[in-house]
Amino acid sequence: MPELLEKLQGGDLKSLGKVPEVIEEIGENQDKFDEVFDGIFTPDPVIRKRAATAVEKISQKHPDLLRPHKKLLLKHLPKIKQHEVKWNLAQTLPRLKMSRNERSYTIDILLYWLRTEMKSKNVMLHCMEALAQLAQNDLFLQKEVVLEIEFQSHSGNTAVKASAQKILKDMK
């Protein structure tokens, strides 16, 4: 197992473990980022969660590090089951440069996650935010996203409703 992934193992899903240390070690290094990115697809759920967290945090400052992984990430999105990975990737996806078809595909996946991950408020909230960002400059995609977020603003729990209303206000 690669050294950086070893640092992400152990403990439980609620703990960040050594994620901050790994983020600092990666910096802007593409090879090290690639190593941690691959952790999203490991069999160990703790490593998957922590790798997805590290990827999300690093991509905030260095979104170009994601570029070599776009095709693989989009291909595997429908196979991702772990909600901690979903909510981190939902935050990460809008940082990718995508074609209209790729955006449409990604929006379909995020809509599916939003509609099926009712037990995870984090997945729902981050999916709605990502949907709004991805549909921002495309009226056709925006209509579908607005309809779904409007639906969420009238159903579900209080946090989801409040976030949906805020997102809708920001979109208009």
KOLVO-882894 format. One line per 10 residues: number of its first residue (from 1); their letters; for each residue x, y, z of N, C-alpha, C. Coordinates in pm, 1 decimal, padded with zeros to 6 digits, always signed. Layout:
NUM = A = X:Y:Z:X:Y:Z:X:Y:Z ~ ... .
! end
This chain:
1 = MPELLEKLQG = +00084.4:-00118.4:+00000.0:+00000.0:+00000.0:+00000.0:+00089.0:+00124.8:+00000.0 ~ +00053.4:+00223.9:-00083.3:+00132.1:+00348.1:-00086.0:+00135.1:+00417.7:+00050.1 ~ +00243.8:+00484.9:+00075.6:+00269.1:+00548.4:+00205.7:+00158.0:+00644.7:+00249.0 ~ +00111.6:+00727.9:+00157.6:+00008.4:+00824.9:+00195.4:-00122.8:+00756.7:+00231.6 ~ -00157.5:+00649.7:+00161.9:-00280.5:+00577.4:+00195.7:-00267.3:+00507.3:+00330.1 ~ -00146.2:+00461.7:+00363.0:-00123.7:+00401.9:+00494.7:-00155.6:+00502.5:+00605.1 ~ -00121.5:+00628.8:+00581.1:-00149.5:+00733.0:+00680.7:-00298.7:+00757.7:+00697.5 ~ -00378.9:+00719.1:+00598.4:-00523.3:+00742.6:+00604.9:-00600.4:+00626.5:+00666.8 ~ -00533.6:+00517.6:+00696.5:-00605.5:+00401.3:+00748.5:-00619.2:+00405.5:+00900.2 ~ -00707.5:+00321.5:+00951.1:-00725.8:+00304.7:+01095.1:-00828.9:+00398.1:+01154.3 .
11 = GDLKSLGKVP = -00883.1:+00356.1:+01266.8:-00983.9:+00437.1:+01334.4:-01121.5:+00416.5:+01273.2 ~ -01208.6:+00513.1:+01299.1:-01344.8:+00498.8:+01249.2:-01377.2:+00608.2:+01147.4 ~ -01494.4:+00596.3:+01087.4:-01536.0:+00688.4:+00981.6:-01557.7:+00831.9:+01030.4 ~ -01581.9:+00849.2:+01158.4:-01608.2:+00984.1:+01210.2:-01480.4:+01064.5:+01229.3 ~ -01368.5:+00996.3:+01233.9:-01240.1:+01061.5:+01258.3:-01173.2:+01100.0:+01126.6 ~ -01109.8:+01216.0:+01127.3:-01030.5:+01257.1:+01010.8:-00893.9:+01190.9:+01008.4 ~ -00852.8:+01136.1:+01120.2:-00722.0:+01073.1:+01126.2:-00612.9:+01171.8:+01087.2 ~ -00527.0:+01129.8:+00996.1:-00413.2:+01212.8:+00955.3:-00440.0:+01288.1:+00824.2 ~ -00567.3:+01312.4:+00792.1:-00600.0:+01383.5:+00668.3:-00529.9:+01519.0:+00660.8 ~ -00532.0:+01601.5:+00766.5:-00461.9:+01731.1:+00755.5:-00313.0:+01716.7:+00723.3 .
21 = EVIEEIGENQ = -00249.7:+01617.6:+00784.2:-00107.4:+01592.4:+00758.5:-00084.8:+01550.2:+00612.8 ~ -00171.5:+01465.8:+00561.4:-00161.1:+01418.7:+00423.1:-00183.0:+01535.2:+00326.3 ~ -00280.9:+01619.3:+00355.6:-00307.3:+01736.6:+00271.0:-00183.7:+01826.0:+00264.0 ~ -00124.6:+01849.3:+00378.8:-00004.8:+01933.3:+00383.3:+00109.4:+01869.4:+00304.2 ~ +00124.7:+01738.9:+00317.8:+00232.4:+01669.6:+00247.3:+00212.6:+01673.5:+00095.4 ~ +00089.0:+01666.6:+00050.0:+00061.8:+01666.8:-00094.1:+00091.6:+01803.1:-00155.0 ~ +00045.4:+01908.5:-00088.9:+00065.5:+02042.3:-00143.9:+00012.1:+02050.9:-00285.3 ~ +00101.2:+02079.3:-00381.6:+00063.8:+02088.3:-00523.2:+00123.5:+01973.4:-00604.1 ~ +00170.6:+01869.4:-00536.0:+00239.1:+01759.2:-00602.3:+00138.7:+01664.1:-00668.6 ~ +00141.1:+01660.1:-00801.3:+00045.0:+01578.4:-00876.8:+00058.7:+01429.2:-00845.1 .
31 = DKFDEVFDGI = +00180.9:+01378.0:-00835.0:+00200.2:+01234.9:-00807.5:+00141.7:+01194.8:-00672.2 ~ +00164.8:+01276.9:-00572.3:+00110.5:+01246.8:-00439.2:-00042.1:+01260.9:-00438.4 ~ -00092.6:+01361.3:-00509.0:-00238.1:+01377.4:-00520.1:-00298.2:+01253.8:-00587.4 ~ -00233.4:+01207.1:-00694.9:-00281.2:+01089.0:-00767.3:-00289.8:+00967.6:-00675.1 ~ -00188.7:+00952.3:-00590.2:-00184.7:+00839.9:-00495.9:-00305.5:+00844.1:-00402.3 ~ -00334.2:+00962.7:-00349.8:-00447.3:+00975.6:-00257.4:-00578.9:+00964.3:-00332.6 ~ -00586.3:+01019.8:-00452.6:-00708.4:+01008.1:-00533.1:-00745.7:+00861.4:-00551.4 ~ -00648.0:+00777.0:-00579.6:-00673.7:+00634.0:-00598.8:-00735.0:+00570.3:-00474.1 ~ -00711.0:+00630.5:-00357.6:-00768.1:+00578.8:-00234.2:-00919.8:+00583.6:-00230.7 ~ -00980.4:+00666.2:-00314.2:-01127.0:+00674.4:-00321.5:-01186.2:+00540.4:-00365.2 .
41 = FTPDPVIRKR = -01107.0:+00459.6:-00433.1:-01157.2:+00333.9:-00489.2:-01104.6:+00210.1:-00417.6 ~ -01040.8:+00229.3:-00302.2:-00987.7:+00117.0:-00225.6:-01102.6:+00042.9:-00154.5 ~ -01083.6:-00082.3:-00118.5:-01189.2:-00155.8:-00047.2:-01215.2:-00105.2:+00095.8 ~ -01119.8:-00036.0:+00155.8:-01131.0:+00008.6:+00295.3:-01215.8:+00136.5:+00303.5 ~ -01333.5:+00131.1:+00370.5:-01421.9:+00247.8:+00376.1:-01360.9:+00368.1:+00448.6 ~ -01273.9:+00343.9:+00546.5:-01209.6:+00454.4:+00618.6:-01113.3:+00527.4:+00524.8 ~ -01034.2:+00453.0:+00449.9:-00942.0:+00515.0:+00354.9:-01020.2:+00587.0:+00245.8 ~ -01128.0:+00524.7:+00195.7:-01209.0:+00589.2:+00090.8:-01260.3:+00724.6:+00137.8 ~ -01315.5:+00728.2:+00257.4:-01371.0:+00851.9:+00311.2:-01262.6:+00957.2:+00328.0 ~ -01151.4:+00918.6:+00387.3:-01044.1:+01015.1:+00413.7:-00977.0:+01060.5:+00283.9 .
51 = AATAVEKISQ = -00963.2:+00970.2:+00187.4:-00906.4:+01008.8:+00057.7:-00998.8:+01108.8:-00011.7 ~ -01129.1:+01083.5:-00007.7:-01225.6:+01175.2:-00069.4:-01222.8:+01311.1:+00000.4 ~ -01206.9:+01311.2:+00131.7:-01197.0:+01436.7:+00207.0:-01072.1:+01513.0:+00165.6 ~ -00959.9:+01442.8:+00157.8:-00834.3:+01508.2:+00118.2:-00843.8:+01563.3:-00023.6 ~ -00899.4:+01486.1:-00115.1:-00915.3:+01530.7:-00253.7:-01002.3:+01656.1:-00258.2 ~ -01110.1:+01656.1:-00183.9:-01199.4:+01773.3:-00183.0:-01125.7:+01895.6:-00130.9 ~ -01056.5:+01881.8:-00020.0:-00986.5:+01996.4:+00040.8:-00874.6:+02048.5:-00049.6 ~ -00797.6:+01958.8:-00106.4:-00686.8:+02000.4:-00193.2:-00739.8:+02066.5:-00320.5 ~ -00848.1:+02012.5:-00375.2:-00901.3:+02066.8:-00500.8:-00961.2:+02206.1:-00484.6 ~ -00988.2:+02246.5:-00361.5:-01033.3:+02384.7:-00338.5:-00926.3:+02482.9:-00384.4 .
61 = KHPDLLRPHK = -00801.7:+02454.3:-00349.0:-00690.3:+02543.7:-00382.5:-00624.9:+02508.7:-00515.1 ~ -00628.6:+02379.9:-00551.3:-00556.7:+02333.2:-00670.7:-00648.7:+02246.0:-00757.7 ~ -00753.0:+02304.5:-00816.4:-00847.2:+02223.5:-00895.6:-00783.1:+02156.3:-01017.1 ~ -00672.6:+02208.8:-01066.2:-00606.4:+02148.1:-01182.7:-00553.2:+02008.1:-01153.0 ~ -00530.2:+01977.3:-01025.6:-00482.9:+01842.6:-00991.4:-00588.3:+01737.1:-01023.3 ~ -00713.7:+01779.0:-01034.2:-00822.5:+01685.8:-01065.9:-00824.2:+01645.4:-01213.8 ~ -00773.0:+01732.2:-01298.9:-00786.7:+01715.6:-01444.1:-00754.2:+01575.5:-01494.5 ~ -00641.8:+01515.4:-01454.6:-00610.2:+01381.4:-01508.0:-00708.5:+01272.4:-01463.5 ~ -00792.7:+01302.8:-01366.7:-00882.2:+01201.5:-01309.3:-01027.1:+01215.0:-01355.0 ~ -01055.0:+01313.0:-01438.2:-01193.9:+01341.7:-01473.9:-01265.3:+01220.9:-01533.9 .
71 = KLLLKHLPKI = -01208.0:+01159.0:-01635.2:-01275.8:+01046.4:-01701.9:-01300.0:+00930.1:-01606.0 ~ -01198.6:+00896.8:-01527.2:-01212.7:+00787.4:-01430.9:-01319.6:+00820.6:-01326.5 ~ -01316.2:+00940.9:-01276.0:-01412.9:+00982.1:-01174.7:-01555.0:+00976.3:-01229.4 ~ -01577.7:+01033.7:-01346.6:-01712.2:+01032.9:-01404.7:-01759.0:+00890.3:-01433.2 ~ -01667.6:+00806.5:-01478.9:-01702.2:+00666.5:-01507.2:-01748.1:+00592.9:-01380.7 ~ -01683.0:+00621.1:-01268.0:-01711.2:+00547.0:-01145.1:-01818.7:+00610.5:-01056.5 ~ -01864.2:+00730.3:-01089.0:-01965.0:+00795.2:-01004.2:-02085.3:+00706.5:-00974.0 ~ -02145.0:+00640.2:-01074.1:-02263.9:+00559.3:-01043.0:-02236.7:+00441.5:-00949.9 ~ -02109.4:+00401.5:-00938.2:-02074.7:+00285.0:-00856.2:-02046.4:+00321.5:-00710.8 ~ -02039.0:+00449.7:-00681.0:-02003.4:+00492.4:-00545.6:-02124.1:+00476.0:-00454.3 .
81 = KQHEVKWNLA = -02105.4:+00404.3:-00346.4:-02215.2:+00373.6:-00253.3:-02200.1:+00445.5:-00118.9 ~ -02080.0:+00472.5:-00077.8:-02052.8:+00526.7:+00055.9:-02090.0:+00674.7:+00061.8 ~ -02180.1:+00709.2:+00154.4:-02229.9:+00846.8:+00156.4:-02123.4:+00950.0:+00192.0 ~ -02023.7:+00913.4:+00273.1:-01916.4:+01009.6:+00304.3:-01835.2:+01044.9:+00179.7 ~ -01818.3:+00948.2:+00091.5:-01747.4:+00973.0:-00034.0:-01835.7:+01057.3:-00126.1 ~ -01963.9:+01026.3:-00129.8:-02056.3:+01102.1:-00214.8:-02057.1:+01250.1:-00179.4 ~ -02064.9:+01281.0:-00049.2:-02076.1:+01423.3:-00016.9:-01945.9:+01497.9:-00044.8 ~ -01832.6:+01432.5:-00029.4:-01705.5:+01496.8:-00064.8:-01693.4:+01514.7:-00216.1 ~ -01733.3:+01414.7:-00292.7:-01725.6:+01427.0:-00437.5:-01825.9:+01528.3:-00490.8 ~ -01942.1:+01536.8:-00427.7:-02040.1:+01637.7:-00469.5:-01979.3:+01777.8:-00459.4 .
91 = QTLPRLKMSR = -01900.0:+01800.3:-00357.3:-01833.4:+01930.2:-00342.7:-01722.5:+01948.2:-00445.2 ~ -01661.4:+01839.0:-00486.0:-01546.2:+01841.8:-00575.5:-01586.1:+01855.6:-00722.5 ~ -01692.5:+01790.9:-00762.7:-01730.0:+01782.3:-00903.7:-01741.3:+01917.3:-00975.1 ~ -01798.8:+02020.2:-00914.2:-01808.5:+02148.4:-00986.3:-01672.6:+02211.5:-01020.5 ~ -01566.9:+02162.2:-00962.7:-01432.3:+02215.9:-00990.9:-01371.4:+02158.2:-01118.5 ~ -01434.5:+02055.5:-01172.0:-01387.0:+01995.4:-01296.2:-01435.3:+02077.2:-01415.7 ~ -01350.1:+02090.4:-01515.2:-01392.5:+02151.0:-01641.5:-01460.5:+02041.1:-01721.4 ~ -01589.4:+02063.4:-01753.7:-01667.3:+01959.3:-01820.5:-01734.2:+02013.2:-01945.9 ~ -01753.2:+01922.5:-02039.8:-01833.6:+01953.6:-02157.2:-01980.4:+01957.2:-02113.0 ~ -02067.1:+02002.6:-02200.0:-02210.0:+02006.0:-02167.6:-02262.3:+01865.0:-02139.6 .
101 = NERSYTIDIL = -02220.7:+01769.1:-02219.8:-02263.9:+01630.2:-02199.3:-02214.2:+01576.1:-02066.0 ~ -02090.1:+01605.7:-02032.4:-02035.9:+01560.4:-01903.1:-02111.2:+01625.9:-01787.4 ~ -02142.8:+01754.1:-01802.1:-02220.5:+01823.7:-01697.1:-02358.4:+01761.7:-01682.8 ~ -02422.0:+01735.9:-01794.1:-02555.4:+01675.5:-01791.7:-02552.1:+01538.5:-01723.8 ~ -02453.4:+01458.5:-01758.4:-02434.2:+01326.2:-01697.5:-02412.4:+01339.5:-01546.7 ~ -02325.0:+01433.3:-01508.2:-02293.9:+01455.0:-01366.8:-02417.2:+01501.8:-01291.7 ~ -02493.8:+01588.7:-01352.4:-02618.5:+01635.9:-01290.5:-02714.2:+01519.7:-01270.0 ~ -02724.1:+01430.4:-01367.0:-02811.2:+01312.5:-01350.4:-02768.2:+01228.4:-01230.9 ~ -02638.7:+01208.3:-01214.2:-02588.0:+01130.3:-01100.0:-02620.0:+01202.2:-00969.0 ~ -02593.6:+01332.2:-00964.8:-02620.0:+01409.0:-00842.0:-02768.8:+01411.4:-00808.3 .
111 = LYWLRTEMKS = -02853.7:+01420.7:-00909.8:-02998.7:+01414.5:-00885.8:-03036.9:+01279.0:-00827.5 ~ -02978.3:+01173.8:-00880.2:-03005.3:+01039.6:-00827.9:-02961.6:+01029.8:-00681.6 ~ -02840.5:+01078.5:-00652.4:-02793.3:+01074.6:-00513.8:-02885.1:+01156.3:-00423.6 ~ -02925.0:+01272.5:-00468.5:-03012.3:+01359.3:-00389.6:-03144.1:+01289.1:-00357.6 ~ -03197.3:+01218.1:-00453.6:-03327.8:+01152.0:-00437.4:-03319.8:+01021.0:-00360.2 ~ -03201.4:+00962.7:-00350.6:-03190.7:+00829.9:-00287.6:-03113.8:+00828.8:-00155.8 ~ -03048.2:+00936.6:-00121.6:-02967.7:+00941.6:+00002.1:-03040.3:+01021.4:+00110.8 ~ -03166.6:+00990.4:+00132.5:-03248.8:+01065.6:+00226.7:-03198.8:+01058.5:+00370.8 ~ -03119.8:+00957.3:+00403.2:-03069.6:+00944.0:+00540.2:-02946.4:+01030.6:+00565.8 ~ -02885.7:+01081.7:+00459.4:-02765.2:+01162.0:+00475.5:-02793.0:+01306.7:+00434.6 .
121 = KNVMLHCMEA = -02811.2:+01391.0:+00534.3:-02832.9:+01533.7:+00505.6:-02712.0:+01592.1:+00433.0 ~ -02591.6:+01548.2:+00469.9:-02471.7:+01600.9:+00404.7:-02471.4:+01572.6:+00255.2 ~ -02508.2:+01451.8:+00215.8:-02514.3:+01420.1:+00073.0:-02617.4:+01509.8:+00006.2 ~ -02733.8:+01521.2:+00066.6:-02840.6:+01601.7:+00006.6:-02798.8:+01748.4:-00006.9 ~ -02742.4:+01804.7:+00098.3:-02703.5:+01945.8:+00095.7:-02594.6:+01971.6:-00007.9 ~ -02492.0:+01888.4:-00008.8:-02381.9:+01910.3:-00103.0:-02422.8:+01880.5:-00247.0 ~ -02514.0:+01787.0:-00266.4:-02564.4:+01761.3:-00401.3:-02642.1:+01882.8:-00453.4 ~ -02725.7:+01940.7:-00369.5:-02800.9:+02059.4:-00413.8:-02707.1:+02174.5:-00449.3 ~ -02606.2:+02196.6:-00367.0:-02509.2:+02303.3:-00395.5:-02435.9:+02276.1:-00526.2 ~ -02392.9:+02152.1:-00546.3:-02320.6:+02115.9:-00668.9:-02410.4:+02129.1:-00791.2 .
131 = LAQLAQNDLF = -02534.9:+02086.4:-00777.6:-02629.4:+02098.5:-00888.7:-02645.3:+02243.4:-00931.4 ~ -02660.8:+02331.2:-00835.2:-02676.2:+02473.9:-00866.2:-02552.0:+02527.5:-00937.3 ~ -02434.7:+02487.9:-00889.9:-02310.3:+02535.3:-00952.3:-02294.7:+02481.0:-01094.7 ~ -02324.7:+02354.2:-01114.2:-02306.4:+02291.5:-01245.1:-02405.5:+02343.9:-01349.3 ~ -02524.6:+02379.6:-01305.3:-02628.3:+02426.5:-01398.5:-02625.8:+02577.8:-01417.8 ~ -02538.8:+02642.8:-01349.0:-02531.9:+02788.5:-01343.5:-02540.3:+02857.5:-01479.9 ~ -02468.4:+02811.1:-01577.6:-02460.9:+02879.4:-01706.9:-02533.2:+02806.2:-01819.5 ~ -02626.0:+02718.7:-01785.3:-02696.8:+02641.4:-01886.6:-02846.1:+02640.1:-01852.9 ~ -02924.0:+02720.4:-01926.3:-03066.8:+02734.3:-01896.3:-03141.5:+02602.1:-01900.4 ~ -03108.3:+02515.9:-01995.9:-03175.9:+02388.1:-02007.6:-03153.5:+02303.0:-01881.5 .
141 = LQKEVVLEIE = -03027.7:+02291.6:-01840.0:-02996.0:+02214.0:-01720.1:-03049.8:+02282.0:-01594.8 ~ -03049.6:+02413.7:-01597.1:-03095.1:+02490.2:-01481.4:-03242.3:+02463.0:-01449.4 ~ -03324.8:+02448.3:-01552.3:-03468.2:+02423.4:-01531.1:-03490.4:+02295.4:-01451.3 ~ -03421.1:+02189.4:-01491.0:-03434.7:+02061.3:-01421.4:-03385.8:+02071.8:-01276.7 ~ -03275.0:+02139.3:-01259.0:-03217.1:+02154.9:-01125.1:-03309.7:+02238.4:-01036.4 ~ -03361.7:+02346.8:-01088.6:-03451.3:+02433.5:-01010.4:-03575.3:+02355.0:-00967.4 ~ -03631.7:+02276.8:-01057.6:-03749.5:+02196.2:-01022.3:-03720.2:+02101.5:-00906.1 ~ -03605.6:+02035.7:-00911.8:-03570.8:+01940.5:-00804.5:-03543.6:+02013.5:-00673.0 ~ -03473.7:+02123.4:-00679.4:-03443.6:+02196.8:-00556.0:-03571.0:+02258.4:-00498.2 ~ -03661.7:+02302.7:-00584.4:-03792.5:+02350.8:-00535.5:-03866.7:+02238.2:-00464.0 .
151 = FQSHSGNTAV = -03863.0:+02118.0:-00521.3:-03925.6:+02002.8:-00456.9:-03863.6:+01979.3:-00318.7 ~ -03731.5:+01984.0:-00311.1:-03663.4:+01962.4:-00183.5:-03695.8:+02073.1:-00083.1 ~ -03727.3:+02192.9:-00130.7:-03757.2:+02304.3:-00040.3:-03892.3:+02287.5:+00028.6 ~ -03971.7:+02191.5:-00018.6:-04104.1:+02167.8:+00040.7:-04117.0:+02029.4:+00102.4 ~ -04008.8:+01952.9:+00101.5:-04015.2:+01818.1:+00158.2:-03886.7:+01791.5:+00234.9 ~ -03881.5:+01680.8:+00299.7:-03759.0:+01646.2:+00372.0:-03749.5:+01716.4:+00505.7 ~ -03630.5:+01716.4:+00559.6:-03611.6:+01773.1:+00693.5:-03586.6:+01923.5:+00686.6 ~ -03584.6:+01986.5:+00801.6:-03572.7:+02131.4:+00811.4:-03443.6:+02183.9:+00750.3 ~ -03331.5:+02118.3:+00775.1:-03202.6:+02164.0:+00721.4:-03202.3:+02159.7:+00568.7 ~ -03257.8:+02053.8:+00511.5:-03263.2:+02040.8:+00365.8:-03354.1:+02148.3:+00307.2 .
161 = KASAQKILKD = -03469.8:+02169.7:+00369.5:-03562.7:+02273.6:+00322.2:-03496.9:+02410.8:+00323.9 ~ -03432.6:+02443.4:+00434.4:-03368.8:+02574.9:+00448.1:-03257.1:+02593.1:+00344.8 ~ -03176.5:+02491.3:+00326.2:-03068.9:+02499.7:+00227.0:-03124.5:+02512.4:+00086.3 ~ -03227.5:+02436.3:+00056.7:-03289.3:+02443.0:-00075.8:-03342.7:+02583.4:-00102.4 ~ -03408.4:+02642.1:-00004.2:-03461.2:+02777.8:-00021.3:-03349.6:+02879.0:-00042.9 ~ -03241.3:+02864.2:+00030.2:-03127.1:+02955.5:+00013.9:-03064.0:+02939.6:-00124.8 ~ -03047.4:+02816.4:-00168.8:-02989.2:+02790.4:-00300.2:-03077.3:+02848.8:-00410.3 ~ -03208.6:+02830.3:-00396.9:-03301.3:+02885.6:-00497.5:-03291.4:+03038.2:-00501.5 ~ -03283.2:+03098.4:-00384.7:-03271.0:+03245.5:-00377.8:-03142.1:+03290.1:-00447.1 ~ -03032.6:+03218.6:-00420.9:-02904.0:+03252.7:-00482.6:-02905.4:+03232.2:-00634.3 .
171 = MK = -02982.0:+03132.9:-00680.3:-02988.4:+03104.2:-00823.7:-03064.6:+03213.3:-00899.2 ~ -03155.8:+03279.2:-00830.7:-03238.0:+03382.2:-00896.3:-03177.2:+03516.0:-00881.6 .
! end
